[in-house]
Amino acid sequence: MERMDYEERIRELQAQLELMQERYQILMETTSALLFEYIPREDRMIFIYNYPDNKSRKEEVARYHKYVETSGLVHPDHIKKLLSALDQAAVRPMRDELEYLSRKPEGEYLWHKVCYSSVADGSGQVSMVVGRIHNTHGSVTERQKMIRKIEMDFLTGLYNKGTATEKITEWLQKNPDSGAHMIMLDLDDFKAINDTYGHAFGDVVLKESARLMEKCFSRSSILSRFGGDEFIVFVTDEPLSEVEGRISRLMEMMKDEITGMDWPLHCSVGITARLSPEDDFEALFNRADNVMYVAKQTGRNRYFVDRRQMPRAVRQVDRPDMKELLEEVPQAIRTDVRIKDGGKEE
């Protein structure tokens, strides 16, 4: 490239820089957002606070990475993604945005959006990252409420069928080598509850059952009302003994705490484990559903554990004819059950 070409290119870059500076100055004078300039080579952040009387104040923070990690200003779950975004913008020219939780002086975390852009020098190296931060807590919380309405069962507050299916499928795909258990739970004699006490009371039973499920299972579990009086629970990274313990507690609590009927509330439960990375949602669902149905057919008020040691195809059972499935029960599953009469174990 000739000298004149270099000079022309420099003039073009200078004109672009002057335009950017003019736009930035206009933004400073008109926005109520918090503006910032980050100097990567010094790890130094400059915040620019604007006030209604067109006055502004600058505040500099040295060793900004350390400040973010130790100040408590950014929510612990969001520190990594915020600093990672800043580091990427400091390496190559880019423009992006992200949302994160920032703490107010009173201690409450609020959602904020940061919009940022890299500024490169004549050699193409990033010399500065500039941007603005503004409070988006109202819009984010409204969006979250709308998402929750779409994802949740309106009566129980648990995930609905579609959302649970998507979340479980996504987890299985992202964690091919991790253990998990699928639980299918069906309330016993729920039709009799509706017929005897009315559908409004039946709704209360469903809501209270969901509340006890949330109480018995960890927050990492996926709980869903799958339809009617049928629920599924997807438990990750817990041994079978712990899963069985949670089910036993749930059955006891449902019997003792959900009252108002002439008989105690019971349920029938089927439990199956993920056996291989090839186990998808449908395979787990079918196995749990099948053993839950065996629990229904062999006395209710109990849970069955699928004990298959090797993965194999599982077909949906012809529900009116249980003979073939029941013949498989001794070799396929073990019963760890609670029975209605006396609460002893079979």
C-alpha positions in Angstrom: 0.0 0.0 0.0 1.4 3.4 -1.0 1.9 6.3 1.4 -1.1 8.2 0.0 -3.3 5.2 0.6 -2.1 5.0 4.2 -2.8 8.6 4.8 -6.3 8.3 3.3 -7.0 5.3 5.5 -5.8 7.2 8.6 -8.1 10.1 7.7 -11.1 7.8 7.3 -10.4 6.2 10.7 -10.0 9.6 12.3 -13.4 10.7 10.8 -15.0 7.5 12.1 -13.5 8.1 15.6 -14.7 11.7 15.7 -18.2 10.5 14.7 -18.2 7.9 17.4 -17.0 10.5 19.9 -19.8 12.9 18.9 -22.4 10.2 19.2 -21.0 9.2 22.6 -21.2 12.8 23.8 -24.8 13.1 22.7 -25.6 9.9 24.5 -23.9 11.1 27.6 -25.9 14.3 27.6 -29.3 12.7 26.9 -29.4 9.3 28.6 -30.3 8.5 32.2 -28.4 5.2 32.0 -25.1 4.6 33.7 -22.3 4.9 31.1 -19.0 3.3 31.4 -15.5 3.1 29.8 -13.3 0.1 30.4 -9.6 0.2 29.7 -8.5 -3.5 29.2 -4.7 -3.0 29.5 -5.1 -1.4 32.9 -8.2 -3.4 34.1 -9.7 0.0 34.9 -13.4 0.9 34.8 -14.7 4.4 34.6 -18.4 4.9 35.5 -20.1 8.1 34.3 -23.2 9.1 36.3 -25.6 11.6 34.7 -28.0 13.8 36.7 -31.2 15.7 35.6 -29.4 19.0 35.7 -27.1 17.9 32.9 -24.2 17.5 35.4 -22.2 14.3 35.5 -19.8 12.6 37.8 -17.0 10.1 37.0 -16.0 7.3 39.3 -12.9 5.1 38.6 -12.4 1.5 39.8 -9.0 0.0 39.6 -8.5 -3.8 39.3 -12.0 -4.1 38.1 -12.1 -7.9 37.9 -11.1 -8.2 41.6 -13.7 -5.5 42.5 -16.6 -7.4 40.8 -15.5 -10.7 42.4 -15.3 -9.3 46.0 -17.6 -6.3 46.2 -20.9 -8.2 46.3 -22.4 -5.7 43.7 -23.0 -8.5 41.2 -25.0 -11.6 42.0 -22.7 -14.6 42.6 -24.4 -16.6 39.8 -23.7 -13.8 37.3 -20.1 -12.8 38.0 -18.6 -15.3 35.7 -20.7 -14.4 32.6 -20.3 -10.7 33.2 -16.5 -10.8 33.4 -16.3 -13.3 30.5 -18.3 -10.9 28.3 -16.0 -8.0 29.2 -12.9 -10.1 28.5 -14.2 -11.2 25.1 -15.0 -7.6 24.1 -11.5 -6.6 25.2 -9.9 -9.2 22.8 -11.7 -8.5 19.6 -14.0 -5.8 18.3 -17.7 -6.7 19.0 -21.0 -5.3 20.1 -23.4 -7.2 22.4 -25.6 -7.0 25.4 -26.5 -9.2 28.5 -28.7 -9.1 31.5 -27.5 -9.6 35.1 -28.5 -9.1 38.7 -27.0 -6.1 40.5 -27.4 -5.3 44.1 -28.8 -2.1 45.5 -27.4 -0.5 48.6 -30.4 -1.8 50.5 -29.3 -5.4 49.6 -32.0 -6.2 47.0 -30.9 -7.6 43.7 -32.4 -6.0 40.6 -32.1 -6.9 36.9 -30.0 -4.7 34.7 -29.0 -4.8 31.1 -25.6 -3.8 29.9 -25.1 -2.9 26.2 -21.4 -2.7 25.2 -19.2 -2.1 22.2 -15.4 -2.5 21.7 -13.4 0.5 20.4 -10.3 -0.4 18.3 -7.3 1.7 17.6 -5.6 2.2 14.2 -3.9 -1.2 14.5 -7.2 -3.0 15.1 -6.4 -3.7 18.7 -9.2 -3.0 21.3 -8.2 0.0 23.4 -11.5 0.5 25.2 -14.9 -1.1 25.8 -17.7 1.4 26.2 -21.4 0.9 27.0 -24.4 1.7 29.2 -26.2 0.0 32.0 -29.8 0.5 32.7 -32.4 -0.9 35.1 -34.7 -3.5 33.4 -36.1 -5.1 36.5 -39.7 -4.3 35.7 -39.6 -5.6 32.2 -37.6 -8.7 33.1 -39.9 -9.7 36.0 -43.0 -9.2 33.8 -41.4 -11.4 31.1 -40.6 -14.0 33.7 -44.2 -14.0 34.9 -45.4 -14.5 31.4 -43.0 -17.4 30.9 -44.1 -18.9 34.2 -47.7 -18.7 33.1 -46.9 -20.6 29.9 -44.7 -23.2 31.6 -46.7 -23.9 34.7 -49.8 -25.9 35.4 -52.3 -23.2 36.4 -53.8 -25.2 39.3 -50.7 -26.7 41.1 -47.9 -24.4 40.1 -45.8 -27.4 38.9 -44.5 -27.6 35.4 -47.1 -28.6 32.8 -46.7 -31.6 30.6 -45.1 -29.9 27.6 -42.5 -27.9 29.7 -41.5 -31.0 31.8 -41.0 -33.0 28.7 -38.8 -30.3 27.2 -36.7 -29.8 30.3 -36.2 -33.5 31.0 -35.3 -34.1 27.3 -32.8 -31.2 27.4 -31.2 -32.5 30.7 -30.8 -36.0 29.2 -29.1 -34.7 26.1 -26.7 -32.4 28.0 -25.8 -35.0 30.7 -25.4 -38.3 28.8 -23.3 -40.0 31.5 -25.2 -38.8 34.6 -27.7 -40.9 36.6 -31.3 -40.0 37.0 -34.7 -41.5 38.0 -38.1 -41.1 36.6 -41.1 -41.3 39.0 -44.7 -41.7 37.9 -47.3 -41.0 40.6 -51.0 -41.5 40.4 -53.5 -40.6 43.2 -55.6 -43.6 44.3 -59.4 -43.3 44.1 -59.3 -39.7 42.9 -62.5 -40.2 40.9 -64.2 -41.2 44.1 -62.9 -38.1 45.8 -64.4 -35.9 43.0 -67.7 -37.8 43.0 -68.1 -37.7 46.7 -66.7 -34.3 47.7 -66.9 -32.3 44.5 -64.4 -31.1 42.0 -63.5 -28.0 44.0 -62.4 -30.3 46.9 -60.6 -32.4 44.3 -58.7 -29.3 43.1 -57.6 -28.7 46.7 -56.3 -32.3 47.0 -54.3 -31.8 43.8 -52.8 -28.5 45.0 -51.9 -29.9 48.4 -50.3 -33.0 46.8 -48.2 -30.7 44.6 -47.2 -28.7 47.7 -46.0 -31.9 49.5 -44.1 -33.0 46.4 -42.2 -29.7 46.4 -41.5 -30.2 50.1 -40.2 -33.8 49.7 -38.0 -33.3 46.6 -35.0 -31.0 46.0 -35.2 -27.9 44.0 -33.1 -29.5 41.2 -35.8 -32.1 40.6 -38.3 -31.5 37.8 -41.9 -31.8 39.1 -44.9 -31.9 36.8 -48.6 -32.4 36.8 -48.8 -34.5 33.7 -52.6 -34.6 33.5 -55.6 -35.2 35.8 -54.3 -36.8 39.0 -51.1 -38.0 37.4 -47.7 -36.5 38.3 -44.1 -37.2 37.3 -40.9 -36.4 39.1 -37.5 -36.4 37.5 -34.6 -36.7 40.0 -31.0 -36.3 39.0 -27.8 -37.5 40.7 -29.4 -39.2 43.6 -29.0 -42.9 44.6 -32.1 -45.1 44.4 -32.2 -45.4 48.2 -32.6 -41.7 48.6 -35.3 -41.6 45.9 -37.2 -44.3 47.7 -36.8 -42.5 51.0 -38.3 -39.4 49.4 -41.3 -41.3 48.0 -41.9 -43.0 51.4 -42.0 -39.7 53.1 -44.3 -38.2 50.5 -46.7 -41.1 50.9 -46.8 -40.8 54.6 -47.3 -37.0 54.4 -50.1 -37.3 51.9 -51.9 -39.8 54.2 -51.4 -37.7 57.3 -51.7 -34.1 56.1 -54.3 -34.1 53.3 -57.5 -34.6 55.3 -61.2 -33.9 55.0 -62.2 -37.3 53.6 -63.6 -40.4 55.1 -60.5 -42.3 54.0 -56.8 -41.4 53.8 -55.2 -40.2 50.6 -53.0 -42.8 49.0 -51.1 -43.0 45.7 -49.5 -45.6 43.4 -46.0 -45.0 42.2 -43.6 -46.4 39.6 -39.8 -45.7 39.7 -37.3 -46.4 37.0 -33.6 -45.5 36.6 -31.7 -44.2 33.6 -29.8 -47.3 32.4 -27.7 -45.9 29.5 -27.1 -42.7 27.6 -29.6 -44.0 25.0 -32.4 -43.8 27.5 -34.6 -40.9 26.3 -37.7 -39.4 27.8 -40.1 -41.8 26.1 -38.2 -44.9 27.4 -38.1 -43.6 31.0 -41.7 -42.5 30.9 -42.9 -45.8 29.5 -41.0 -47.9 32.1 -42.1 -45.7 35.0 -45.7 -45.7 33.7 -45.7 -49.5 33.3 -44.5 -50.2 36.8 -46.9 -47.6 38.3 -49.7 -49.4 36.6 -48.6 -52.7 38.2 -48.7 -51.0 41.6 -52.3 -50.0 40.8 -53.3 -53.5 39.7 -51.7 -55.2 42.7 -53.3 -53.3 45.5 -52.5 -49.6 45.2 -51.0 -47.5 48.0 -47.5 -48.8 47.1 -44.5 -48.1 44.9 -42.7 -50.4 42.5 -39.1 -50.1 41.5 -38.1 -51.2 38.0 -35.0 -53.5 38.5 -34.0 -54.0 34.9 -30.2 -54.4 34.8 -29.8 -54.0 31.0 -31.5 -51.5 28.7 -34.1 -53.1 26.4 -37.1 -52.0 24.5 -40.2 -51.4 26.6 -43.6 -51.4 25.0 -46.7 -49.8 26.3 -48.8 -52.5 27.9 -52.3 -53.4 26.7 -53.9 -52.1 29.9 -57.1 -54.4 30.0 -54.9 -57.5 29.9 -52.2 -57.5 32.6 -51.4 -61.2 32.6 -48.3 -61.0 30.5 -46.8 -58.1 32.4 -47.6 -59.6 35.8 -45.8 -62.8 34.8 -42.7 -60.6 34.3 -42.9 -58.9 37.6 -40.6 -61.2 39.6 -37.7 -60.9 37.2 -38.3 -57.3 36.2 -39.1 -55.4 39.3 -38.9 -55.5 43.1 -41.8 -54.4 45.3 -41.0 -52.1 48.2 -44.6 -51.4 49.1 -46.8 -49.8 51.6 -50.2 -51.6 51.9 -53.4 -50.1 53.1 -54.0 -52.6 55.9 -51.7 -51.8 58.8 -48.9 -50.1 56.8 -46.6 -53.1 56.9 -44.2 -53.9 54.1 -44.6 -56.8 51.7 
